Amino acid sequence: MRIALVGPTHPYKGGIAQHTTELAHRLAERGHDVVIESWSDQYPARFYPGQARVSEPEMEPFEATRYPLSWRRPDGWLRLGRRLRRTADAVVLVVVTPVQTPAYLAVLAGLRGLDGLRGRPAGRSVVRPAAGTPRVLALCHNVLPHERSRIDVPLVRAVLRRVSTVLVHTPAQAELAAELAGVPVVTAEMAPHLWSSPTRRRPPSVTAEQPVDSAGPADSAGPADSAGPAGAAAGAVDPSTGAADRERGDEAFRRLLFFGLVRPYKGLDVLLRALADGPSDVRLTVAGEFWGDLAATESLIGELGLTDRVELRAGYVDAADVPALFAAADALVLPYRAGTASQNVDLARLHGLPVVATTVGTLASSVRDGVDGLLVPPDDAGALAEALRRLYAPGVLADLRAKVAPPDVPAAWDRYLDVTLAALADRADPGDGKVDR
């Protein structure tokens, strides 16, 4: 099948760009003719306050990649759709943000002519492409933004009602997509991609001939500064592998990790208040690019008397530097107020770390309370402080760590690709999570 992926890839950073790249590699490995049609300029800088691009690829770029899209050149949007109508059997439209809706609609219009402009006719639950035109799968990492505006719903609805099928990663997101669009929706659990690629860049001490232990190390890109390993003085840890718990036995570093893009819904402020009320000798590393007011976080740290206990590493973390962050921590904390799913759970497991998380989205089912992590209600600093005290009670951390199992990456990707390809070939069935409305 000739498949075009329309979405971000290198030099753009972050999980969505990496997922697009990894998806292209794995579809090609299954024998499909794959091309990525990406962006030379995604959107005006004011829409993304952080670092959007990286100079060093976080993983091997996909060779068959073109960059015909730019927010500055609307003529290129329609032109791409018309070209794909001639050259593709199926198109995966990676829906990143409502801001890009005009571009998505123009691409769809080029693909489908008047049908692409009209969208789903009243009373029909499926948009059937005209003979000879590609099927279009909208891949939504989040159907709507976590922090949304009033215009986001109509913008996203305008896109989803014009595609053949929507693919999402959780049942809750499937229900939301179905409510907005009424087209078939398939659910495929997100496969690990932030660290699982064999072409992931590794620390200098890990060579191509030196295998990476699947139970411990991982190479991922996430937001944070790359100045060096956090908490390096806390213990002797090999930063090339991240295999901290295998070397230290039952030793605790008395250090926690908050990792990833820092946004209000992720609840860093809740964690800081819990830390102030929890074990007084436990430290925290915050490794993440701040989407908002860093000064407000620094002020809160001072007000809570945590200046000596919190290390802020604000900025982008290079893929090769990620293992050392996890190697120096006892547990990953995800104090989210809201959310759909998080790759960070599997990232922690790949490094042998338990997870302390809130019961939002898929965190409630992916973290086994009292087995490989601890769960607390969202937006409850008192409950989170109690969980931290429990974590450092005698024997608890070692017991949780012993039951952490790494994800089965190949099996996860096989399941993900099966659902994706079935949707592209119009073979999805209710067992795949399809919702017809």
Secondary structure, 3 states (H helix, E strand, C coil): CEEEEECCCCCECCHHHHHHHHHHHHHHHCCCEEEEEEEEECCCHHHCCCCCECCCCCCCCCCCEEEEEECCCHHHHHHHHHHHHHHCCEEEEEECCHHHHHHHHHHHHHHHCHHHHHCCCCCCCCCCCCCCCCEEEEEECCCCCCCCCCCHHHHHHHHHCCCCEEEECCHHHHHHHHHHHCCCEEECCCCCCCCCCCCCCCCCCCCCCCCCCCCCCCCCCECCCCCCCCCHHHCCCCCCCCCHHHHHCCCCCCEEEEECCECHHHCHHHHHHHHHHCCCCCEEEEEECECCCHHHHHHHHHHCCCCCCEEEEECCECHHHHHHHHHCCCEEEECCCCCCCCCHHHHHHHCCCCEEEECCCCHHHHCCECCCEEEECCCCHHHHHHHHHHHCCCCHHHHHHHCCCCCCHHHHHHHHHHHHHHHHCCCCCHHHCCECC
